Amino acid sequence: HSQSCPEPVEQAIKEKGYFIQKMEGCP
């Protein structure tokens, strides 16, 4: 999913998990 999301979002996913992915609308 790193291709679909900006890098700051990618880091947030690592810190907070799937919830951030859903918020950002990433697959």
PDB file of N, CA, C and O in Angstrom, chain B, residues numbered from 101:
ATOM      1  N   HIS B 101       0.817  -1.207   0.000  1.00  0.00           N
ATOM      2  CA  HIS B 101       0.000   0.000   0.000  1.00  0.00           C
ATOM      3  C   HIS B 101       0.852   1.258   0.000  1.00  0.00           C
ATOM      4  O   HIS B 101       0.322   2.365  -0.094  1.00  0.00           O
ATOM      5  N   SER B 102       2.150   1.102   0.103  1.00  0.00           N
ATOM      6  CA  SER B 102       3.035   2.269   0.171  1.00  0.00           C
ATOM      7  C   SER B 102       2.977   3.084  -1.116  1.00  0.00           C
ATOM      8  O   SER B 102       3.237   4.287  -1.103  1.00  0.00           O
ATOM      9  N   GLN B 103       2.637   2.434  -2.227  1.00  0.00           N
ATOM     10  CA  GLN B 103       2.532   3.148  -3.501  1.00  0.00           C
ATOM     11  C   GLN B 103       1.296   4.041  -3.527  1.00  0.00           C
ATOM     12  O   GLN B 103       1.290   5.076  -4.194  1.00  0.00           O
ATOM     13  N   SER B 104       0.240   3.640  -2.795  1.00  0.00           N
ATOM     14  CA  SER B 104      -1.017   4.367  -2.820  1.00  0.00           C
ATOM     15  C   SER B 104      -1.033   5.501  -1.802  1.00  0.00           C
ATOM     16  O   SER B 104      -1.760   6.479  -1.978  1.00  0.00           O
ATOM     17  N   CYS B 105      -0.241   5.381  -0.741  1.00  0.00           N
ATOM     18  CA  CYS B 105      -0.288   6.327   0.363  1.00  0.00           C
ATOM     19  C   CYS B 105       0.962   7.188   0.396  1.00  0.00           C
ATOM     20  O   CYS B 105       2.049   6.729   0.046  1.00  0.00           O
ATOM     21  N   PRO B 106       0.807   8.437   0.817  1.00  0.00           N
ATOM     22  CA  PRO B 106       1.972   9.288   1.055  1.00  0.00           C
ATOM     23  C   PRO B 106       2.822   8.722   2.185  1.00  0.00           C
ATOM     24  O   PRO B 106       2.331   7.956   3.014  1.00  0.00           O
ATOM     25  N   GLU B 107       4.077   9.093   2.214  1.00  0.00           N
ATOM     26  CA  GLU B 107       4.994   8.524   3.198  1.00  0.00           C
ATOM     27  C   GLU B 107       4.597   8.813   4.653  1.00  0.00           C
ATOM     28  O   GLU B 107       4.701   7.914   5.488  1.00  0.00           O
ATOM     29  N   PRO B 108       4.146  10.033   4.992  1.00  0.00           N
ATOM     30  CA  PRO B 108       3.707  10.290   6.375  1.00  0.00           C
ATOM     31  C   PRO B 108       2.559   9.380   6.796  1.00  0.00           C
ATOM     32  O   PRO B 108       2.497   8.933   7.941  1.00  0.00           O
ATOM     33  N   VAL B 109       1.655   9.112   5.863  1.00  0.00           N
ATOM     34  CA  VAL B 109       0.548   8.198   6.137  1.00  0.00           C
ATOM     35  C   VAL B 109       1.078   6.791   6.363  1.00  0.00           C
ATOM     36  O   VAL B 109       0.624   6.078   7.258  1.00  0.00           O
ATOM     37  N   GLU B 110       2.042   6.403   5.543  1.00  0.00           N
ATOM     38  CA  GLU B 110       2.660   5.081   5.679  1.00  0.00           C
ATOM     39  C   GLU B 110       3.242   4.903   7.077  1.00  0.00           C
ATOM     40  O   GLU B 110       3.102   3.841   7.683  1.00  0.00           O
ATOM     41  N   GLN B 111       3.885   5.931   7.578  1.00  0.00           N
ATOM     42  CA  GLN B 111       4.455   5.845   8.921  1.00  0.00           C
ATOM     43  C   GLN B 111       3.355   5.789   9.980  1.00  0.00           C
ATOM     44  O   GLN B 111       3.479   5.075  10.975  1.00  0.00           O
ATOM     45  N   ALA B 112       2.292   6.538   9.762  1.00  0.00           N
ATOM     46  CA  ALA B 112       1.170   6.523  10.700  1.00  0.00           C
ATOM     47  C   ALA B 112       0.529   5.141  10.760  1.00  0.00           C
ATOM     48  O   ALA B 112       0.107   4.692  11.826  1.00  0.00           O
ATOM     49  N   ILE B 113       0.458   4.472   9.615  1.00  0.00           N
ATOM     50  CA  ILE B 113      -0.062   3.109   9.564  1.00  0.00           C
ATOM     51  C   ILE B 113       0.792   2.195  10.441  1.00  0.00           C
ATOM     52  O   ILE B 113       0.268   1.363  11.182  1.00  0.00           O
ATOM     53  N   LYS B 114       2.095   2.358  10.351  1.00  0.00           N
ATOM     54  CA  LYS B 114       2.990   1.517  11.151  1.00  0.00           C
ATOM     55  C   LYS B 114       2.806   1.795  12.637  1.00  0.00           C
ATOM     56  O   LYS B 114       2.922   0.886  13.459  1.00  0.00           O
ATOM     57  N   GLU B 115       2.518   3.049  12.985  1.00  0.00           N
ATOM     58  CA  GLU B 115       2.382   3.411  14.391  1.00  0.00           C
ATOM     59  C   GLU B 115       1.005   3.059  14.939  1.00  0.00           C
ATOM     60  O   GLU B 115       0.894   2.571  16.064  1.00  0.00           O
ATOM     61  N   LYS B 116      -0.040   3.299  14.160  1.00  0.00           N
ATOM     62  CA  LYS B 116      -1.403   3.184  14.681  1.00  0.00           C
ATOM     63  C   LYS B 116      -2.179   2.032  14.051  1.00  0.00           C
ATOM     64  O   LYS B 116      -3.223   1.629  14.565  1.00  0.00           O
ATOM     65  N   GLY B 117      -1.679   1.511  12.955  1.00  0.00           N
ATOM     66  CA  GLY B 117      -2.297   0.323  12.380  1.00  0.00           C
ATOM     67  C   GLY B 117      -3.329   0.608  11.301  1.00  0.00           C
ATOM     68  O   GLY B 117      -3.358   1.686  10.707  1.00  0.00           O
ATOM     69  N   TYR B 118      -4.181  -0.393  11.061  1.00  0.00           N
ATOM     70  CA  TYR B 118      -5.110  -0.396   9.939  1.00  0.00           C
ATOM     71  C   TYR B 118      -6.093   0.759   9.985  1.00  0.00           C
ATOM     72  O   TYR B 118      -6.566   1.208   8.941  1.00  0.00           O
ATOM     73  N   PHE B 119      -6.407   1.246  11.170  1.00  0.00           N
ATOM     74  CA  PHE B 119      -7.358   2.349  11.323  1.00  0.00           C
ATOM     75  C   PHE B 119      -6.976   3.536  10.450  1.00  0.00           C
ATOM     76  O   PHE B 119      -7.835   4.148   9.816  1.00  0.00           O
ATOM     77  N   ILE B 120      -5.690   3.859  10.418  1.00  0.00           N
ATOM     78  CA  ILE B 120      -5.219   4.981   9.613  1.00  0.00           C
ATOM     79  C   ILE B 120      -5.432   4.696   8.125  1.00  0.00           C
ATOM     80  O   ILE B 120      -5.785   5.596   7.364  1.00  0.00           O
ATOM     81  N   GLN B 121      -5.219   3.457   7.718  1.00  0.00           N
ATOM     82  CA  GLN B 121      -5.445   3.096   6.315  1.00  0.00           C
ATOM     83  C   GLN B 121      -6.890   3.379   5.925  1.00  0.00           C
ATOM     84  O   GLN B 121      -7.149   3.932   4.856  1.00  0.00           O
ATOM     85  N   LYS B 122      -7.826   3.007   6.781  1.00  0.00           N
ATOM     86  CA  LYS B 122      -9.236   3.233   6.493  1.00  0.00           C
ATOM     87  C   LYS B 122      -9.542   4.726   6.429  1.00  0.00           C
ATOM     88  O   LYS B 122     -10.305   5.169   5.571  1.00  0.00           O
ATOM     89  N   MET B 123      -8.953   5.496   7.330  1.00  0.00           N
ATOM     90  CA  MET B 123      -9.180   6.932   7.358  1.00  0.00           C
ATOM     91  C   MET B 123      -8.683   7.591   6.076  1.00  0.00           C
ATOM     92  O   MET B 123      -9.321   8.506   5.553  1.00  0.00           O
ATOM     93  N   GLU B 124      -7.551   7.127   5.576  1.00  0.00           N
ATOM     94  CA  GLU B 124      -6.954   7.708   4.379  1.00  0.00           C
ATOM     95  C   GLU B 124      -7.535   7.113   3.097  1.00  0.00           C
ATOM     96  O   GLU B 124      -7.272   7.609   2.002  1.00  0.00           O
ATOM     97  N   GLY B 125      -8.326   6.044   3.238  1.00  0.00           N
ATOM     98  CA  GLY B 125      -8.946   5.429   2.078  1.00  0.00           C
ATOM     99  C   GLY B 125      -8.002   4.577   1.253  1.00  0.00           C
ATOM    100  O   GLY B 125      -8.225   4.381   0.059  1.00  0.00           O
ATOM    101  N   CYS B 126      -6.952   4.070   1.876  1.00  0.00           N
ATOM    102  CA  CYS B 126      -6.005   3.227   1.156  1.00  0.00           C
ATOM    103  C   CYS B 126      -6.427   1.764   1.241  1.00  0.00           C
ATOM    104  O   CYS B 126      -6.988   1.340   2.251  1.00  0.00           O
ATOM    105  N   PRO B 127      -6.164   0.998   0.200  1.00  0.00           N
ATOM    106  CA  PRO B 127      -6.523  -0.413   0.182  1.00  0.00           C
ATOM    107  C   PRO B 127      -5.710  -1.217   1.198  1.00  0.00           C
ATOM    108  O   PRO B 127      -5.890  -2.430   1.312  1.00  0.00           O
TER     109      PRO B 127
END
